[in-house]
Amino acid sequence: MAAVTAGKAGAAILPALRHWQAQRLARTYADLQADERYADAAKFFLSDLYGEADFAARDRQARQAYPLVAKALPKAALAPITDALELHALSAELDGKLSEILAGELGVKGRITESAYAQGYRLCRNRVQRLRQIRLIVSVGKDLDRVVRKPVIYGMLVLARKPARHAGFGELHDFLERGFVAFRRMGSAKAFLQTIERRETLILERLFAGEPRPFDLPEDAA
């Protein structure tokens, strides 16, 4: 009975957890969002890859439509989709676990504080999965960076826009096209992705080390 209660309580605070995480990411990457070169790519990452939206419905549609997508889109364009699906599934699992710890073990009912988040994060004891989450975020970026170097693929994406909507996977196609446009405007994604990987890995280490202000990164981590 106690486990069921914790599960229900965790589900109740899940939107608050996702909102807290989205706000944290916005603060961590405020400089990238303010940079004309990186702004669109940062927005794509914070909204389409690890925002506070629930991606479950979109991802179910994506998995159902994948056989059609594989026929309609070039092979190189499929890698960002498969990595994003894995990322969303893993993020949902991690968020669910953390929300249950926050609600069931730490008694969080509404507002989430930085100290409660950090304590719950450590209690989840899932460092390997958290590192995998960071790797997948970077992997989607590398996939898109490779795709944008092949201009013919964007033309194929544009041509596939209407057929994709008629076939029922327009939202999935739009996700891919948003990522493509954002990364094409940025140029090389190397520095952008290195920044994300460096900061998120350092934050992870600071969280597990019990640092009192884990999200206050030193200047040399920028």
C-alpha positions as CSV (number, residue, x, y, z in Angstrom):
1,M,0.0,0.0,0.0
2,A,2.8,2.4,0.9
3,A,4.5,2.0,-2.5
4,V,1.2,2.7,-4.3
5,T,0.7,5.8,-2.2
6,A,4.2,7.0,-3.0
7,G,3.6,6.3,-6.7
8,K,0.4,8.4,-6.7
9,A,2.1,11.2,-4.8
10,G,5.0,11.1,-7.2
11,A,2.7,11.4,-10.2
12,A,1.0,14.4,-8.6
13,I,4.3,16.4,-8.3
14,L,5.7,15.2,-11.7
15,P,4.6,18.4,-13.5
16,A,6.2,20.5,-10.8
17,L,9.4,18.5,-11.1
18,R,9.6,18.9,-14.8
19,H,8.9,22.7,-14.5
20,W,11.7,23.0,-11.9
21,Q,14.1,21.1,-14.2
22,A,13.1,23.3,-17.2
23,Q,13.7,26.4,-15.1
24,R,17.1,25.1,-14.0
25,L,18.2,24.3,-17.5
26,A,17.1,27.8,-18.6
27,R,19.3,29.3,-16.0
28,T,22.3,27.1,-16.7
29,Y,22.1,27.9,-20.4
30,A,21.0,31.5,-20.3
31,D,24.2,32.5,-22.0
32,L,23.6,30.2,-25.0
33,Q,20.0,31.4,-25.3
34,A,21.2,35.0,-25.4
35,D,23.9,34.2,-28.0
36,E,22.6,34.9,-31.6
37,R,24.6,31.9,-33.0
38,Y,23.4,29.4,-30.4
39,A,19.9,30.7,-29.5
40,D,17.8,28.5,-31.8
41,A,19.8,25.3,-31.0
42,A,19.5,26.1,-27.3
43,K,15.7,26.6,-27.6
44,F,15.4,23.3,-29.5
45,F,17.3,21.4,-26.8
46,L,15.3,23.0,-23.9
47,S,11.9,22.5,-25.6
48,D,12.1,19.4,-27.8
49,L,14.7,17.3,-26.0
50,Y,14.5,18.0,-22.3
51,G,11.7,20.5,-21.7
52,E,8.8,20.2,-19.2
53,A,6.4,18.9,-21.9
54,D,5.2,15.3,-21.6
55,F,6.6,13.7,-24.8
56,A,4.8,10.3,-24.2
57,A,2.0,10.9,-26.7
58,R,4.3,12.2,-29.4
59,D,6.7,9.3,-28.9
60,R,4.0,6.7,-29.1
61,Q,2.9,8.2,-32.4
62,A,6.6,8.2,-33.5
63,R,7.1,4.5,-32.7
64,Q,3.8,3.6,-34.5
65,A,4.8,5.6,-37.5
66,Y,8.4,4.6,-37.6
67,P,8.0,2.0,-40.5
68,L,6.5,4.8,-42.6
69,V,9.1,7.3,-41.5
70,A,11.9,4.9,-42.5
71,K,10.5,4.8,-46.0
72,A,9.8,8.5,-46.4
73,L,12.9,10.0,-44.9
74,P,16.6,9.5,-45.8
75,K,18.5,7.1,-43.6
76,A,20.8,9.8,-42.2
77,A,17.7,11.6,-40.9
78,L,16.6,8.7,-38.8
79,A,19.4,8.7,-36.2
80,P,18.2,11.8,-34.4
81,I,14.8,10.3,-34.1
82,T,15.9,7.0,-32.6
83,D,18.2,8.7,-30.2
84,A,15.5,11.2,-29.2
85,L,13.0,8.4,-28.6
86,E,15.5,6.6,-26.3
87,L,16.3,9.9,-24.5
88,H,12.6,10.7,-23.9
89,A,12.0,7.2,-22.6
90,L,15.0,7.3,-20.3
91,S,14.1,10.8,-19.1
92,A,10.5,9.7,-18.3
93,E,11.9,6.8,-16.3
94,L,14.3,9.0,-14.4
95,D,11.7,11.7,-13.7
96,G,9.3,9.1,-12.5
97,K,11.8,7.7,-10.1
98,L,12.9,11.1,-8.8
99,S,9.3,12.2,-8.3
100,E,8.5,9.1,-6.2
101,I,11.6,9.7,-4.0
102,L,10.7,13.3,-3.5
103,A,7.1,12.6,-2.6
104,G,7.4,9.2,-0.9
105,E,10.7,9.6,1.0
106,L,11.2,13.3,1.4
107,G,7.6,14.3,1.8
108,V,7.6,16.9,-1.0
109,K,4.0,17.9,-1.9
110,G,4.2,21.0,-4.0
111,R,7.1,23.4,-4.2
112,I,10.5,21.7,-5.0
113,T,13.6,23.3,-3.5
114,E,17.1,22.9,-4.7
115,S,18.2,21.1,-1.6
116,A,15.3,18.6,-1.8
117,Y,16.0,18.1,-5.5
118,A,19.6,17.4,-4.8
119,Q,18.9,15.0,-2.0
120,G,16.3,13.1,-4.1
121,Y,18.7,13.0,-7.0
122,R,21.3,11.2,-4.8
123,L,18.8,8.9,-3.3
124,C,17.8,7.6,-6.7
125,R,21.3,6.1,-7.0
126,N,21.3,6.0,-10.8
127,R,24.5,7.6,-11.8
128,V,25.0,5.3,-14.8
129,Q,21.5,6.1,-16.2
130,R,22.1,9.8,-15.6
131,L,25.4,9.7,-17.5
132,R,23.6,7.8,-20.3
133,Q,21.0,10.6,-20.4
134,I,23.7,13.2,-20.9
135,R,25.4,11.1,-23.6
136,L,22.0,10.8,-25.5
137,I,21.4,14.5,-25.4
138,V,24.8,15.1,-27.0
139,S,24.3,12.2,-29.4
140,V,21.1,13.8,-30.8
141,G,23.1,16.9,-31.3
142,K,25.9,15.1,-33.1
143,D,23.3,13.3,-35.3
144,L,21.8,16.6,-36.3
145,D,25.2,18.2,-36.9
146,R,26.1,15.4,-39.3
147,V,22.7,15.7,-41.1
148,V,23.0,19.5,-41.7
149,R,26.3,18.9,-43.5
150,K,24.3,17.2,-46.3
151,P,22.1,20.0,-47.9
152,V,20.2,17.6,-50.1
153,I,18.6,16.0,-47.0
154,Y,16.9,19.3,-46.0
155,G,15.4,19.4,-49.5
156,M,14.1,15.9,-49.0
157,L,12.7,16.9,-45.6
158,V,10.8,19.8,-47.1
159,L,9.4,17.6,-49.8
160,A,8.3,15.0,-47.2
161,R,6.4,17.7,-45.0
162,K,3.0,17.3,-46.6
163,P,3.1,13.5,-47.0
164,A,4.3,13.2,-43.4
165,R,1.3,15.1,-42.2
166,H,-1.1,13.1,-44.3
167,A,0.5,9.8,-43.1
168,G,0.0,10.8,-39.4
169,F,3.6,11.6,-38.4
170,G,3.6,15.4,-39.0
171,E,4.6,16.2,-35.4
172,L,7.6,13.9,-35.7
173,H,8.6,15.4,-39.0
174,D,8.3,18.9,-37.5
175,F,10.5,17.9,-34.6
176,L,13.2,16.8,-37.0
177,E,12.9,19.9,-39.2
178,R,13.1,22.2,-36.2
179,G,16.3,20.5,-35.1
180,F,17.7,20.7,-38.7
181,V,16.9,24.4,-39.1
182,A,18.3,25.3,-35.7
183,F,21.6,23.4,-36.2
184,R,22.0,24.7,-39.8
185,R,21.8,28.3,-38.5
186,M,24.4,27.6,-35.8
187,G,27.1,26.1,-38.1
188,S,29.5,23.7,-36.4
189,A,27.9,22.3,-33.2
190,K,31.1,21.2,-31.6
191,A,31.5,24.0,-29.1
192,F,27.8,24.0,-28.3
193,L,27.7,20.3,-27.6
194,Q,30.9,20.4,-25.6
195,T,29.5,23.1,-23.4
196,I,26.3,21.0,-22.7
197,E,28.3,17.8,-22.0
198,R,30.8,19.6,-19.7
199,R,28.2,21.5,-17.7
200,E,25.8,18.7,-17.3
201,T,28.5,16.2,-16.3
202,L,29.9,18.6,-13.7
203,I,26.5,19.3,-12.3
204,L,26.0,15.5,-12.0
205,E,29.3,15.1,-10.2
206,R,28.5,18.0,-7.8
207,L,25.0,16.6,-7.1
208,F,26.4,13.2,-6.2
209,A,29.2,14.8,-4.2
210,G,26.7,16.6,-2.0
211,E,27.8,20.1,-2.9
212,P,25.6,22.7,-1.1
213,R,25.0,24.7,-4.3
214,P,25.4,22.1,-7.1
215,F,24.1,24.3,-9.9
216,D,26.4,27.2,-9.2
217,L,29.1,26.3,-11.6
218,P,32.6,27.9,-11.5
219,E,33.5,30.3,-14.2
220,D,35.9,27.9,-15.8
221,A,33.0,25.5,-16.6
222,A,31.4,28.0,-19.0
